[in-house]
Amino acid sequence: MRRNVYSVGQVNSYIQNMFAQDFMMGHIAVRGEISNCKYHSSGHIYFTLKDETGVLKAVMFRGSVDKGLAFHMDVGDRVVVLGEIRIYERDGQYQLYAQQVTRDGVGILYQKFMERKKELEEMGMFAQEYKRDIPRYASRVGIVTAPTGAAIRDIQNISHRRNPYVQMLLYPALVQGEGAAASIVQGIYAMEQKNVDVIIVGRGGGSMEDLWAFNEEMVARAIFECHTPVISAVGHETDVTIADYVADLRAPTPSAAAELAVFDYKQFEETVAAYKLLLDKAAKRKLERARFRLEQCRMQLKLKDPGRMVNDRRQRLADYEEILDRKIKEALKESKRLLEKQEGVRCQPVRRFISVKEVKRRIRFRTKRVRRSHKICKAGNSR
C-alpha cells in the first residue's frame, strides 16, 4: 500500500486550517500565570501562560495592547487571556494570540466594564469640556452613600475637623446589590433638588462585584446630567469605576473627597488675616501718598496765595520807587550841570532839603527858561 508523503509546510498548513475551522480555538479564554514576559521595542508582548499541568506560549501585538490591556503585566500575575489559538507555520508551533488580558477573577466583569467604558467614552461623557469646577468655598455638601459604614464616618470626621460650619446632607442610598444603581440615581436627583454646592457619591472599598453599581450606565448618566458638581469617591485608590470617569472630580477615597469638598476653616482664617494685613499695608501706603500730594498742593497754594502775591508786588513797587528816586537825582544833577554851563554861573549849594515835587517843579521852570534862551540865541544869530 502506497502512503501519501507530505511536506512539513503542508502539515503545518493543514493543522492551521484545523484550528481556523474550530470555533472554540478562535474565541477562547485561558486562565493561567504569567511567566517569561517580554515587552518588545516594537510594542508587542511575548509571554507564557502556565499552570500546574503545562505551559502555553502567547503573544499580544501592539494593536491589541492599546485596546485590551489596562495594566502592566509582570511575571507571576494570574490573568485571563481572551484570544485565538493558531499555528505559527514557520516553526510548527501553536500559540495563543491575545486580544484582551484581564486579571484573574474579574475577567467577565472586566470585559463588560471595558465595553461600557468604551461606549460611554465614544458618546463624549468623559470629555473634559463637560467637567464643572468644584466650588472652593462650599457651604452645603450633599452625600450619596450608605448611612452606615466607614465611608460616611470618614467623611463626617474629616468634614467636622476641617470646617464645622459646613452643612452636610446625607441621602441614605443602597451601594451594593439589587436596586443599588437606582438608589444612587435617586440620591443624586434628591441632592440636586436640595440646592447643595457639591455632591459626593461613593462608598468604601470592595471587590469589583461589590462596586458594580457605580459601573451601571444609569448612574453614569445621572452624574453626567447633574447640574451640581459631583465628586466620585468609590472604594480605594486602586479601584476605578465608570462613575470616576464621568464625575467632575475623582477622589481616591471618601476621606479625600471630604478634603476636596470642604475647605479648611482655619486655613481660610489665616488667608483672610494675611489678605487683611496686605490690605492694611496697601491702605497705609495710599494714605501716605495722599498726604504727600496734599502737602505738595498746600505748598503750591501757599506760593500762589493772594496776600503773598500782593506783598511781593508791594516789594517790587518799593524797589521801582527807589530806582526812580535814584534816576531823578541823577537827572537833577545832570540838569544842574547843564544849567551851570549855560548860565556860566555856579549855583550855590542847597542848604536845605526840598521835596521831590518841588524839585520836579523847579526842573520844569528852568527847562522852560533854557528853551527860551536857546530861542533868543537862535534869533540873534539868524540876523
Secondary structure, 3 states (H helix, E strand, C coil): CCCCCCCHHHHHHHHHHHHHHCHHHHCEEEEEEEEEEEECCCCCEEEEEECCCCEEEEEECHHHHHHHECCCCCCCCEEEEEEEEEEECCCCEEEEEEEEEEECCCHHHHHHHHHHHHHHHHCCCCCHHHCCCCCCCCCEEEEEECCCCHHHHHHHHHHHHHCCCCEEEEEECCCCCCCHHHHHHHHHHHHHHCCCCEEEEEECCCCCCCCHHHHCHHHHHHHHHCCCCEEEEECCCCCCCHHHHHCCEECCCHHHHHHHHCCCHHHHHHHHHHHHHHHHHHHHHHHHHHHHHHHHHHHHHHHCCHHHHHHHHHHHHHHHHHHHHHHHHHHHHHHHHHHHHHHCCCCCCCCCCCCHHHHHHHHHHHHHHHHHHHHHHHHHHHC
